[in-house]
Amino acid sequence: MRALPSKWIARGEPFTRDDHGQSGSFPAILEHLIRQRGGLPEGVDLEGYLRPKLKDLRDPFLIPDMRPAVERLLHAVDHNEHICIFGDYDVDGVASITLMRRILMAYGLSPRHFIPKRGPEGYGLSKEALERCMNEGPKPDLLLTVDCGTVSIDEVSALQKDGIDVLIVDHHEPIPGKRPDCCALVNPKCGSDFTYLCAAGVVFKLGHAMLLTRRIDLDLKQLIDLVAVATISDIVPMVGENRLMVRHGLRFLPNTMNPGLRALQDVTGMNGSATSMDVGFRIGPRLNAAGRMDKPEEALATLITDCGREARGFAEKLDSYNKQRQKHEGDIRKDALAMLSESFDPARDPVIVLGSREWHHGVVGIVASRLMRQYHKPTFVISIDDNGIGKGSGRSIEGVSLVEALRNCSADLLAGGGHAMAAGLSIHEDKIDSFREHFARFVLENTDEEQRQPKLTYDAEIPFSELSLDFLDSYDLLQPFGNSNPQPVFISRNVKLSRPPVHMKNNHLRFMLRQGLTEHDAVFFSGGEHPLPDPPWDVAFTIDRNHFRGRTTLQLIIQDVRPAKTPEPLRVLQH
């Protein structure tokens, strides 16, 4: 079964041949692409946007509760208090613990840390996780949560009554009108314009605020590669200071001071450079795999060890967990597609909600993401335990907030929360059908038919003859790519095959494509899953470097193909 065909829609005004040339010292297409993404930020010129500097980081005290948080931490330093850093089991969580730990150790403290296990304990300050946390070490004077805690109203209240101060450093959506009874809630979503930061970004800002208040011998720049890894892996918007920190973090990553990050680059075959794709598809999945296999402490151990040999051993373990994760993912996706073939109609059904007692709880989010992209439907995939309790992960399409949907469907759920585009839930299996019905109704009532149609939004039409490594060098100034700064998609028309496609593993295809006298190598990931139209084609693609046998070439990464047709007036995607 195939998803509905995508409509190709131009993002903003088309880039015409008259626009080619230079804009100052930069190719004009760069300014065109920036303009289509909302233009330059206020007060930033083209040079400042394309080559941002760390000195441009803004005042961290603009984030709510930053000052009381700094005061409470410096009080802990002055009184040598026991601190426990309580984090999350994903990349952002373990990176945030690592950052916070390094900062507090630089101030002379010896904090302990704790990560809940995804399966038996679930996300955040659950009763089970807190019980184990308190049994594993001395009762803390201060529990410092990172990447969790904002919605833990009752749990924080109980900790405070037990004489434990709680300081929350988080980036998740708060409950409207409710706030935990903590000594400080450092969450940009509680009243600032830093709402794009991941938890590690907020921790970095907290470290900056501490240094501004009490200077010590700590170079935060040496930790910015951890922020980059967390920001990319958490798929938060690549705008503002996220873009600045990730750009510099990727530059530092190949020569990182962190033995674990160095070992992960070696194990994954990175070649001395680092892009957001490298982090998103090599480093991030391996750190996440430990949490998915209920071994999050091994991901954290990889990042906090100071021993290169130990780091290599941990990195190899994470690689093996990632292979297990891939097998679980393949099995679940196969089952899910079989379920969909029995009752799901892409033209009729606005959502996908699937559950099974056979599915591994740690992998359902990845499968939800793949199904969402394949069918362009808000999707929840749920793993059900032997007691009939399901834990699910959801991924959404533009225009459908999963947080709002879960609030609307709360009568069906045991718990739920997260972000607009990615969320989690707990549900009894008897309620799954009811939740699917109410979730579908929410989507139908809050979107129109046009919003629910799959779209491929492209940035510019460009001839093959203008694609070169020199062009790629200029294009790289737009990096890092990610959420809210997507990798530009180009189209070229009337493209022919120079030779038949080569089928690779996992239904990937390799082409040699020709337009006029110019040829380019191309890869179409999963392109062999469905029949392709007869060439010539119009092709939509992104571009990247391909390093092979000591030679570097420009490669097209195909996003879609359609039968070639004559140019027509371009539809403009309204913002």
C-alpha positions in Angstrom: 0.0 0.0 0.0 1.4 3.4 -1.0 0.7 6.8 0.6 -1.1 9.5 -1.3 1.1 11.2 -4.0 2.8 14.4 -2.9 2.0 17.7 -4.4 5.1 19.7 -5.3 4.8 23.3 -4.0 7.4 26.1 -4.3 8.4 27.6 -1.0 7.8 31.4 -1.6 8.7 33.1 -4.8 10.6 31.0 -7.4 14.3 31.6 -7.9 14.8 32.8 -11.4 17.9 32.9 -13.7 17.8 36.7 -13.2 18.6 36.1 -9.5 21.8 34.2 -10.2 25.0 36.0 -9.4 26.5 37.5 -6.2 24.9 39.2 -3.2 28.0 41.0 -1.9 30.5 38.2 -1.3 27.9 35.5 -1.3 25.9 33.8 -4.2 22.5 35.4 -4.6 20.7 32.1 -4.1 21.8 32.0 -0.4 20.0 35.3 0.3 17.0 33.9 -1.6 16.9 30.7 0.5 17.2 32.7 3.7 14.4 35.1 2.6 12.1 32.1 2.0 12.7 30.9 5.5 11.5 34.1 7.1 14.4 36.4 6.3 17.3 37.6 8.4 16.7 37.9 12.2 16.2 41.5 13.3 19.5 43.3 13.7 21.5 40.6 11.9 23.1 41.2 8.5 23.9 38.5 5.9 27.5 38.1 7.1 26.3 37.8 10.7 23.8 35.1 9.7 26.1 33.0 7.5 29.1 33.3 9.9 27.7 33.7 13.4 30.0 34.2 16.4 29.8 32.9 19.9 30.2 36.4 21.3 26.8 37.1 19.9 25.2 34.8 22.5 22.5 36.7 24.4 22.2 37.4 28.1 21.2 34.1 29.9 19.3 36.0 32.6 16.6 36.7 30.0 15.3 33.2 30.7 12.8 33.1 33.6 14.1 32.0 37.1 17.7 32.1 36.0 18.8 34.3 38.8 17.3 32.3 41.7 18.6 29.1 40.0 22.2 30.5 40.0 21.8 31.7 43.6 20.6 28.3 44.7 23.4 26.5 43.0 26.1 28.8 44.4 24.5 28.3 47.8 25.0 24.6 47.3 28.6 25.2 46.3 29.3 27.4 49.4 27.8 24.8 51.7 29.1 21.7 49.9 25.6 20.2 49.6 24.6 16.9 48.2 23.2 17.3 44.7 21.6 14.7 42.5 21.1 15.4 38.8 18.0 13.6 37.6 17.8 13.4 33.8 16.1 11.7 30.9 17.2 8.6 28.9 17.5 10.2 25.5 20.4 12.1 23.9 19.3 15.5 25.2 18.9 14.0 28.7 22.3 12.3 28.9 24.0 15.3 27.3 22.3 17.6 29.8 23.5 15.5 32.7 27.0 15.5 31.3 27.0 19.2 30.9 25.5 20.0 34.3 27.9 17.5 36.0 31.0 19.1 34.3 29.8 22.6 35.4 29.1 21.7 39.0 32.4 19.7 39.3 34.3 22.8 38.0 32.7 24.7 41.0 34.0 22.0 43.4 30.9 19.8 43.9 30.7 16.1 43.4 27.1 15.5 42.2 25.7 12.1 41.7 23.3 11.4 38.8 20.3 9.3 38.0 18.5 8.3 34.8 15.2 6.3 34.9 14.7 3.2 32.7 12.3 3.8 29.8 10.4 0.5 30.2 9.8 -0.2 33.9 10.0 3.5 35.2 8.9 5.7 32.3 9.8 9.3 31.6 10.5 11.9 34.3 9.9 11.9 38.0 7.8 8.8 38.2 7.1 7.1 41.6 9.2 4.1 40.6 12.1 6.2 39.3 12.2 8.4 42.4 12.1 5.4 44.7 15.1 3.8 43.1 16.9 7.2 42.9 16.5 7.7 46.7 17.7 4.2 47.4 20.8 4.4 45.2 22.6 7.2 47.2 22.4 9.6 50.1 19.3 11.8 50.4 20.1 14.9 48.3 19.8 18.4 49.7 19.0 19.5 46.1 17.5 17.4 43.3 18.3 19.1 40.0 16.2 17.9 37.1 17.3 18.3 33.5 15.1 17.6 30.5 12.1 16.8 32.8 10.2 18.1 35.8 8.0 20.9 34.4 4.8 19.0 34.6 5.7 16.9 37.8 3.5 19.0 40.1 2.6 16.3 42.7 6.1 14.7 42.6 7.9 18.0 43.2 5.5 18.8 46.1 6.2 15.5 47.8 10.0 16.0 47.4 9.7 19.5 48.9 7.7 18.1 51.9 10.4 15.5 52.4 13.0 18.3 52.8 14.5 18.1 49.3 14.8 21.3 47.3 14.0 20.9 43.6 15.5 22.9 40.8 14.1 22.3 37.4 16.0 22.9 34.1 13.8 21.9 31.3 12.3 22.8 27.9 9.0 20.8 27.8 5.6 22.5 27.5 4.2 23.6 30.9 0.6 22.8 32.0 -1.3 26.1 31.5 -1.9 27.8 34.9 0.2 25.2 36.9 3.7 25.4 38.2 5.7 23.0 40.3 6.5 24.2 43.9 10.3 24.3 43.2 13.0 26.8 44.1 13.5 27.7 40.4 11.9 26.6 37.2 14.4 27.4 34.4 12.3 26.7 31.3 12.3 29.1 28.4 8.7 28.1 27.6 7.5 29.7 30.8 8.1 33.2 29.4 10.9 34.0 27.1 11.8 34.0 23.4 14.4 31.2 23.8 11.6 28.6 23.4 13.6 26.8 20.7 16.3 25.6 23.1 16.7 21.9 24.0 17.5 21.0 27.6 21.2 20.9 27.0 20.9 24.4 25.5 19.2 25.6 28.7 21.9 24.0 30.8 24.6 25.7 28.7 22.8 29.1 29.4 22.7 28.2 33.1 26.4 27.6 33.1 27.0 30.9 31.3 24.9 32.7 34.0 26.9 31.0 36.7 30.1 32.2 35.2 28.8 35.7 34.8 28.0 35.7 38.5 31.1 33.9 39.8 34.0 33.5 37.4 36.0 30.3 37.7 38.5 28.4 35.4 35.9 26.8 33.1 35.8 27.2 29.3 32.2 26.5 28.2 33.3 26.5 24.6 34.9 23.1 25.2 31.4 21.7 26.1 29.5 23.2 23.1 29.9 20.0 21.0 27.6 18.3 23.6 25.0 21.0 23.0 25.3 20.5 19.3 24.7 16.7 19.6 21.7 17.2 21.9 20.2 20.0 19.8 20.3 18.0 16.5 19.2 14.8 18.1 16.2 16.4 19.9 15.0 17.9 16.6 14.3 21.3 18.1 14.1 24.3 15.8 17.5 25.1 14.2 17.0 28.9 14.7 18.4 31.6 16.8 21.1 30.5 19.3 20.5 26.9 18.4 21.9 27.5 15.0 24.8 29.4 16.4 25.7 26.8 19.0 25.3 23.9 16.6 27.4 25.5 14.0 30.3 26.0 16.4 29.7 22.7 18.1 30.0 20.8 14.8 33.2 22.7 14.1 34.7 21.6 17.5 33.3 18.0 17.3 36.1 16.4 15.2 38.7 17.6 17.8 36.5 17.2 20.8 37.9 17.0 24.3 35.2 14.4 25.2 36.6 10.8 24.9 33.1 9.4 24.4 32.3 11.6 21.5 35.7 10.9 20.0 35.1 7.1 20.3 31.6 7.4 18.7 33.1 9.2 15.7 35.7 6.4 15.3 33.1 3.6 15.7 30.8 5.2 13.1 33.4 5.9 10.5 33.3 9.7 10.5 36.1 11.1 8.4 37.4 14.1 10.4 34.5 16.4 9.7 31.0 16.6 11.2 27.7 17.7 9.9 24.2 17.6 11.3 23.5 14.5 9.2 26.5 12.8 10.9 25.1 13.5 14.3 21.5 12.8 13.3 22.2 9.5 11.7 25.4 8.2 13.3 26.0 9.6 16.8 22.5 10.4 18.0 20.9 6.9 17.2 23.7 5.1 19.1 23.3 7.2 22.2 19.5 6.8 22.0 19.8 3.1 21.4 21.1 2.5 25.0 18.0 4.2 26.4 15.7 2.2 24.0 17.3 -1.0 25.3 16.8 0.1 28.9 20.6 0.7 29.3 20.6 4.6 29.5 23.4 4.5 32.1 25.8 3.2 29.4 25.1 6.1 27.1 25.8 8.5 30.0 28.9 6.5 30.9 30.2 7.0 27.3 29.9 10.8 27.7 31.3 11.2 31.2 34.3 8.9 31.1 37.7 10.5 31.0 39.4 7.3 29.7 39.8 6.8 25.9 40.0 3.0 26.1 36.9 2.8 28.3 35.1 5.2 26.0 35.9 3.0 23.0 34.4 0.0 24.8 31.2 1.9 25.6 30.9 3.2 22.1 31.2 -0.4 20.7 28.4 -1.4 23.1 26.2 1.4 21.9 26.8 0.3 18.4 25.6 -3.2 19.2 22.5 -1.8 20.9 21.8 0.2 17.8 22.0 -3.0 15.7 19.4 -4.6 18.1 17.3 -1.5 17.8 17.4 -1.7 14.0 16.2 -5.3 14.2 13.3 -4.5 16.6 12.4 -1.6 14.4 12.3 -3.7 11.2 10.1 -6.3 12.9 7.7 -3.7 14.3 7.4 -1.8 11.0 6.7 -5.1 9.1 3.9 -5.9 11.6 2.6 -2.4 11.4 2.4 -2.3 7.6 0.6 -5.7 7.7 -2.0 -4.2 10.1 -2.4 -1.1 7.9 -3.0 -3.3 4.8 -6.1 -4.8 6.5 -8.1 -1.8 7.6 -6.3 1.5 6.8 -7.2 3.7 3.8 -4.8 6.7 3.3 -7.5 8.6 1.4 -10.1 8.2 4.2 -8.3 7.9 7.6 -6.7 11.1 9.0 -4.6 9.3 11.7 -2.7 6.1 12.4 -2.9 4.5 15.8 -1.5 1.0 16.2 -0.7 -1.2 19.2 0.6 -4.6 20.0 1.8 -6.7 23.0 4.7 -8.0 20.8 6.4 -4.7 20.2 9.5 -3.4 22.0 8.6 -0.3 23.9 11.9 1.4 23.2 11.5 1.5 19.4 7.9 2.5 18.8 8.8 6.2 18.4 11.1 5.5 15.5 8.4 3.4 13.8 5.8 6.1 14.4 8.2 8.6 12.7 8.7 6.4 9.6 4.9 5.7 9.3 4.2 9.4 9.7 6.6 10.3 6.9 5.4 7.5 4.6 1.7 8.3 4.9 1.7 11.9 6.0 -0.6 11.2 9.0 -0.3 12.0 12.7 0.8 8.7 14.1 0.9 6.9 17.5 2.6 3.4 17.8 1.9 1.7 21.2 3.7 -1.1 23.0 1.4 -3.0 25.4 2.7 -4.8 28.4 1.4 -8.0 30.0 -1.0 -6.0 32.2 -2.6 -4.3 29.2 -0.9 -1.0 29.8 0.3 0.6 26.6 3.1 3.1 26.3 3.2 4.9 22.9 5.1 7.5 21.0 3.6 9.9 18.5 4.9 12.0 15.6 2.9 14.6 13.8 2.5 16.6 10.6 2.7 20.3 10.3 -0.5 22.0 11.7 -1.4 19.2 14.2 -0.2 19.7 17.8 0.0 16.4 19.6 0.1 18.1 22.9 -3.3 19.7 22.1 -4.6 16.5 20.8 -3.6 14.6 23.9 -5.3 17.2 26.1 -8.4 16.9 24.0 -8.4 13.1 24.3 -7.4 13.0 28.0 -10.4 10.9 29.0 -9.0 8.0 27.0 -5.5 8.2 28.5 -3.6 7.4 31.7 -1.1 10.1 30.9 0.4 12.0 28.0 2.6 15.0 27.1 5.6 16.2 25.1 5.9 18.6 22.2 3.7 19.6 19.3 5.4 17.3 16.8 6.5 14.5 19.1 4.7 13.2 22.2 4.2 10.2 24.4 1.2 8.6 26.1 0.1 5.8 28.5 -3.1 4.1 27.8 -5.0 0.9 28.7 -5.3 -1.3 25.6 -9.1 -1.3 25.9 -9.1 2.4 25.2 -7.0 2.4 22.1 -9.9 2.2 19.6 -11.7 5.0 21.5 -8.5 7.1 21.4 -8.1 6.5 17.7 -11.6 7.7 17.0 -11.3 10.8 19.2 -7.8 11.6 17.8 -9.1 11.4 14.3 -12.0 13.7 15.2 -9.6 16.2 16.7 -7.5 16.2 13.5 -10.5 16.6 11.2 -12.0 19.4 13.3 -8.7 21.3 13.5 -7.3 21.0 10.0 -8.6 21.4 6.5 -8.2 18.9 3.6 -5.4 20.9 2.1 -3.4 20.7 5.3 -3.8 16.9 5.5 -2.4 16.3 2.0 1.2 15.3 1.7 3.4 18.0 0.2 6.9 18.2 -1.1 8.0 21.8 -0.7 10.9 22.8 -2.8 13.1 25.9 -2.6 14.4 26.5 -6.1 14.6 25.1 -9.6 18.2 24.7 -10.6 19.9 23.2 -13.7 22.4 20.4 -13.4 25.0 22.5 -15.0 25.1 24.9 -12.0 25.6 22.2 -9.4 29.3 21.9 -8.5 31.6 21.5 -5.5 32.1 25.3 -5.5 28.4 25.8 -5.4 28.3 23.3 -2.5 30.9 25.2 -0.6 28.7 28.4 -0.6 25.6 26.4 0.2 27.3 24.9 3.3 27.1 28.4 4.9 23.4 27.8 5.4 24.2 24.9 7.7 23.4 23.6 10.2 20.1 22.2 8.8 17.3 20.9 10.9 13.8 21.6 12.2 12.8 25.1 11.0 15.9 25.4 8.8 15.4 22.4 6.6 17.9 21.3 4.1 17.0 23.1 0.8 15.2 21.0 -1.7 15.9 21.7 -5.4 14.1 20.5 -8.5 15.4 19.9 -12.0 13.2 19.1 -15.0 13.5 16.6 -17.9 16.2 14.5 -16.4 17.2 11.2 -18.0 18.9 8.0 -16.8 22.5 7.5 -18.1 22.3 3.8 -17.2 19.8 1.6 -15.4 19.3 2.1 -11.6 21.5 -0.1 -9.3 19.6 -1.7 -6.5 21.3 -1.6 -3.1 20.3 -3.1 0.3 17.1 -1.8 2.1 15.5 -1.0 -1.3 17.9 1.9 -1.9 18.6 2.9 -5.5 21.7 4.5 -7.1 21.4 6.4 -10.4 23.5 8.3 -12.8 21.3 11.1 -14.0 21.7 13.3 -17.0 20.3 16.7 -17.9 21.6 18.0 -21.2 25.4 17.4 -21.2 25.7 17.3 -17.4 25.7 14.1 -15.3 25.4 13.7 -11.5 25.5 10.7 -9.2 22.2 10.2 -7.2 20.9 8.1 -4.4 17.2 7.4 -3.7 16.8 6.0 -0.2 14.0 3.4 -0.1 13.3 4.3 -3.8 12.9 0.7 -4.7 9.9 0.1 -2.4 7.5 1.2 -5.2 7.6 1.3 -9.0 9.0 4.4 -10.6 7.5 6.1 -13.6 9.2 5.8 -17.0 11.9 8.5 -17.5 12.4 11.3 -18.4 11.6 12.7 -14.9 11.3 15.8 -13.0 13.4 15.2 -9.8 13.3 16.8 -6.4 16.6 16.4 -4.4 18.9 17.7 -1.8 22.7 17.9 -2.3 25.7 16.6 -0.4 29.3 15.5 -0.7 30.1 11.9 -1.6 33.6 10.7 -0.5 34.7 7.5 -2.3 38.1 6.1 -2.8 39.8 9.4 -2.1 37.6 11.3 -4.5 34.9 13.9 -3.5 32.0 14.5 -5.7 28.6 16.3 -5.5 25.8 13.8 -5.0 22.0 14.3 -5.3 19.8 12.7 -2.6 16.5 12.1 -4.4 13.4 13.1 -2.5 10.8 12.3 -5.2 10.5 11.8 -8.9 7.5 12.3 -11.2 7.1 12.1 -15.0 8.6 15.1 -16.7 6.2 17.7 -17.7 6.4 21.2 -19.1 6.9 24.0 -16.6 3.7 25.4 -15.1 2.9 28.4 -12.9 4.3 27.6 -9.5 2.0 27.4 -6.5 3.2 29.4 -3.6 3.0 27.9 -0.1 1.4 30.5 2.1 3.0 31.2 5.6 
